[in-house]
Amino acid sequence: MKPTQLFDDLNTLAWRDFLMWAWNAPEMRAQFTAKTGLEMKAVTSPINAAIDEATGARDSLAAQFIEWATREHWGVEHAPTAYQETLTDKKVQV
């Protein structure tokens, strides 16, 4: 394994741990809501969970949170290579 691959693998684990912490930190959720206007709240009923599942709302919110947390707090340039490539692909498609 090349040293750069090893670094990217370790960085991916650190980034994942950061995102898990950020997702569960009330202050990070408050910052996200203040910056984006999107509120992260627990689904309280089965029908709401089914609607979120059918529409992809939960996945979309999670993706937006991940991008926000990465841009605002981690730094895209420090994100794992594979994630940086998804952002590049997304820009091309838009």
C-alpha positions, -999 to +999 in steps of 0.1 A: +000+000+000+013+034-009+018+060+019-008+083+003-034+055+002-027+047+039-031+084+048-064+086+028-077+055+045-068+068+080-082+103+071-115+086+060-119+071+094-112+104+111-136+122+088-163+096+095-158+100+132-160+137+129-193+135+110-208+111+136-198+135+163-212+165+144-245+147+136-251+141+173-238+174+187-267+198+194-245+229+187-236+216+153-272+209+145-281+245+156-253+259+134-265+238+104-301+251+109-290+287+113-269+285+082-292+265+059-327+270+074-331+232+074-341+216+106-329+182+117-355+165+139-364+130+149-392+112+130-420+107+155-445+087+136-445+057+113-463+076+085-436+104+086-409+078+085-426+062+055-429+095+037-392+103+044-382+069+031-403+072+000-392+108-009-355+103+001-359+134+024-338+118+052-310+109+028-311+143+012-309+161+046-280+138+057-261+145+025-266+183+029-254+181+065-224+161+055-215+186+028-221+216+052-200+200+080-172+192+056-171+226+040-176+246+072-156+226+098-134+199+082-123+215+049-131+200+016-094+199+008-089+176+038-119+153+030-112+118+017-104+117-020-135+097-028-157+123-012-139+151-030-146+133-063-183+131-055-184+169-050-165+174-083-190+150-101-219+169-086-206+202-099-203+188-134-238+174-134-254+207-121 
